[in-house]
C-alpha cells in the first residue's frame, strides 16, 4: 500500500507518494524530459544529477522553475 504525504510545489499543496524521489516528482510535474529546469527543496538548489537520490519528505517546499527563451 502506498501512503501519501503533502508537500508544497510552487506555493501549492500537492499530495505525492511518501518518500518519493525528487526526480519522479519533477517528471510528474514537468514531463519525462525536463530541459531548462531548476529545482530547489526548502530553499536549497538541487543539481539535476542528484534528483534521483534526493528523497522528498512531508511538508518539504519545492520550487520548480523552467527557463524560457525570448527577448
Backbone bond lengths (Angstrom), bond angles and torsions (degrees), N, CA, C in turn:
res aa  C-N    CA-C-N  psi(-1)  N-CA   C-N-CA  omega(-1)  CA-C   N-CA-C  phi
1 X - - - 1.447 - - 1.528 108.68 -
2 X 1.309 116.45 132.67 1.463 120.82 179.24 1.528 108.73 -94.57
3 X 1.292 115.36 131.06 1.457 120.66 -179.11 1.516 108.03 -107.22
4 X 1.315 116.71 134.37 1.453 121.42 -177.51 1.516 112.60 -89.91
5 X 1.323 113.16 168.71 1.456 121.14 175.52 1.523 107.28 -146.98
6 X 1.307 116.34 161.76 1.457 121.91 -179.81 1.521 109.46 -105.05
7 X 1.343 115.21 129.77 1.455 122.27 173.08 1.524 107.06 -128.90
8 X 1.313 115.89 172.03 1.456 120.67 176.66 1.522 108.08 -114.64
9 X 1.332 116.18 127.54 1.453 121.97 175.79 1.517 107.73 -121.10
10 X 1.321 116.01 117.18 1.472 121.57 -179.57 1.530 111.22 50.27
11 X 1.320 115.52 48.69 1.465 124.52 175.90 1.528 114.87 68.86
12 X 1.345 117.85 17.35 1.459 121.59 176.22 1.517 108.82 -123.62
13 X 1.328 116.45 133.21 1.462 119.78 178.57 1.524 109.54 -74.15
14 X 1.342 114.99 135.60 1.457 121.96 -176.62 1.529 108.50 -135.98
15 X 1.336 116.64 140.17 1.463 121.50 173.76 1.518 108.34 -90.37
16 X 1.326 117.07 129.92 1.464 122.86 176.67 1.523 108.45 -133.89
17 X 1.328 115.44 169.93 1.460 120.98 176.77 1.525 108.99 -68.91
18 X 1.315 117.29 135.88 1.466 121.64 179.06 1.521 110.60 -57.88
19 X 1.325 115.94 138.72 1.464 124.14 179.03 1.528 113.13 61.33
20 X 1.316 116.70 27.72 1.463 121.83 175.92 1.526 108.96 -65.96
21 X 1.334 116.44 145.38 1.460 119.24 175.92 1.523 108.66 -82.71
22 X 1.309 115.14 150.92 1.455 122.38 -176.02 1.531 111.31 -56.17
23 X 1.327 117.03 -40.85 1.469 119.50 -177.82 1.530 111.48 -57.24
24 X 1.327 117.65 -43.87 1.463 119.99 -178.39 1.523 111.16 -65.90
25 X 1.314 117.38 -37.77 1.459 120.51 178.28 1.525 110.17 -64.68
26 X 1.336 117.24 -43.78 1.470 120.57 178.01 1.525 109.73 -62.52
27 X 1.330 117.86 -44.14 1.473 121.09 178.46 1.528 110.64 -60.47
28 X 1.327 116.73 -42.74 1.466 120.30 179.65 1.532 111.51 -62.67
29 X 1.323 116.63 -35.33 1.466 121.32 -177.22 1.527 113.18 -85.13
30 X 1.341 116.74 -35.39 1.466 120.73 -168.78 1.533 114.36 -119.30
31 X 1.319 117.94 -3.93 1.457 120.98 -175.66 1.517 110.95 97.98
32 X 1.316 115.90 166.17 1.470 121.40 -172.20 1.525 114.44 -77.20
33 X 1.313 118.89 -9.20 1.464 121.24 -179.52 1.529 109.80 -127.54
34 X 1.322 117.04 64.98 1.462 119.52 -174.92 1.529 112.29 -75.93
35 X 1.309 116.52 111.04 1.463 121.03 176.78 1.521 108.39 -108.06
36 X 1.312 115.46 145.79 1.455 119.87 178.76 1.515 113.36 68.58
37 X 1.333 116.39 30.87 1.466 121.55 -177.68 1.530 109.41 -107.10
38 X 1.313 115.44 136.19 1.464 121.77 171.31 1.525 106.98 -120.63
39 X 1.333 115.97 140.20 1.458 120.65 -177.32 1.529 109.66 -131.50
40 X 1.313 115.10 134.70 1.463 121.41 173.41 1.530 107.78 -122.42
41 X 1.326 115.78 139.29 1.459 122.32 174.89 1.522 106.66 -116.60
42 X 1.323 115.69 119.27 1.462 121.95 -178.76 1.530 111.24 52.66
43 X 1.338 115.92 40.55 1.456 121.40 175.21 1.515 115.15 84.95
44 X 1.317 118.50 -0.88 1.466 122.02 -179.55 1.529 109.15 -110.06
45 X 1.339 116.29 121.58 1.459 121.06 178.86 1.531 109.14 -66.89
46 X 1.329 115.26 133.08 1.460 121.35 179.54 1.532 107.73 -110.16
47 X 1.337 118.19 114.82 1.469 120.28 177.65 1.532 110.62 -59.27
48 X 1.325 116.03 145.73 1.463 121.89 -176.70 1.526 112.71 -53.54
49 X 1.321 117.86 -35.63 1.473 121.22 179.49 1.524 112.75 -61.66
50 X 1.325 117.82 -19.57 1.462 121.82 -177.62 1.530 113.24 -102.81
51 X 1.339 118.23 -1.54 1.463 120.37 -179.76 1.519 111.95 -58.39
52 X 1.331 117.28 -39.60 1.469 121.81 -174.99 1.531 112.32 -67.75
53 X 1.325 117.68 -24.96 1.467 119.65 -177.94 1.520 113.82 -107.66
54 X 1.333 117.30 0.94 1.462 120.95 -179.58 1.525 109.47 -92.19
55 X 1.322 116.54 114.20 1.467 121.67 177.57 1.520 109.05 -87.04
56 X 1.310 115.02 136.15 1.461 121.48 177.74 1.525 107.81 -95.75
57 X 1.328 115.28 138.42 1.460 121.16 -176.40 1.532 110.77 -114.13
58 X 1.318 114.92 162.21 1.466 121.93 176.86 1.527 110.25 -48.71
59 X 1.313 116.30 134.26 1.466 125.33 176.99 1.525 114.68 71.92
60 X 1.348 119.19 7.10 1.461 119.90 174.37 1.525 109.11 -63.70
61 X 1.333 114.67 150.84 1.460 121.18 177.58 1.519 108.66 -113.26
62 X 1.342 115.73 119.87 1.451 121.79 179.25 1.514 109.53 -107.35
63 X 1.314 114.39 142.54 1.456 121.73 171.41 1.511 105.87 -122.24
64 X 1.328 116.57 119.01 1.466 121.79 179.46 1.518 107.26 -115.01
65 X 1.327 115.06 121.09 1.463 121.03 -177.01 1.528 108.46 -120.82
66 X 1.330 115.96 132.74 1.468 121.47 176.75 1.514 108.21 -111.07
67 X 1.341 115.34 124.79 1.453 120.46 176.37 1.519 109.40 -69.59
68 X 1.312 116.49 142.64 1.467 121.55 177.40 1.496 109.57 -121.49
69 X 1.320 115.16 152.64 1.466 120.41 177.24 1.517 108.14 -95.82
70 X 1.301 114.49 157.15 1.453 119.51 177.56 1.509 109.69 149.05
71 X 1.272 114.21 178.52 1.453 115.89 179.05 1.479 112.99 178.18
